[in-house]
């Protein structure tokens, strides 16, 4: 039985189309430069499609980087009607610490900005293997600190600032939140970490199970961690699951699919957060692989995941909830869409 047989049928079709063009998946391409080229090409195509329809405006800036480091590129997203002192979201793209740029998840940043009607600041960061840890964490935290220091000129309420990231971006969102706690940085009100990459050990059952899905399988993850750590023993900022103390973090949201190599480490992270007294929301989606909503955005499961995420963000940021009749699967347990902890 193929691992693909366990997937949600709506999510499987787009994945099989991808595997038809790239056997084993894009991340199985041996040459990193070629992998980056193909990833960037796909991102550029999506960006052009989104730009034709988006209503929010964007602005490119470079902001002060970490001490002794270069400036960090950021992109500001503003909705058509941005109210003064509204909430804001600091956004970190994924890519396994070795891929991506500000265009990589432009679609998601636009979605958040327009759905919530808030300022979104998306940050770039240096990539492994050319720049191993702590370059990524340092760059993201420097950009977050800049955002917090400039709340007045950016016209957002610093008391309602959420941090958002998926996969490697989820790792970096958690790491930046830990640094903000440890260094008395910006007062974050919420962390949304989608299927975060948080454990360097590769010992969980799910890390061994997911080997032929074609989207961030075990081999790719082992390789990415090797590049990211470059022989270092990870600290709690590199591998947040193993941070010595998670107490004092903002309320945190985590979601992950059952067919994701990160499934078990994310469950373990949620358990550690709860034990540390952090208000934690965990969603586990059956038949969902890593970042499936990007590959099959129109699938019911993908739309449901975004409904749940936006409901949580609205609540955390003090925004008006969507009408009840516009909500999808309000009672998720009734149809088996998710399991909450």
Beta strands, then each sheet from edge to edge (+ up, - down):
strand 1: 57-63
strand 2: 72-78
strand 3: 86-92
strand 4: 119-123
strand 5: 156-166
strand 6: 190-194
strand 7: 252-259
strand 8: 280-289
strand 9: 339-340
sheet 1: 1+ 2- 4+ 3+ 5+ 6+ 7+ 8+ 9-
end
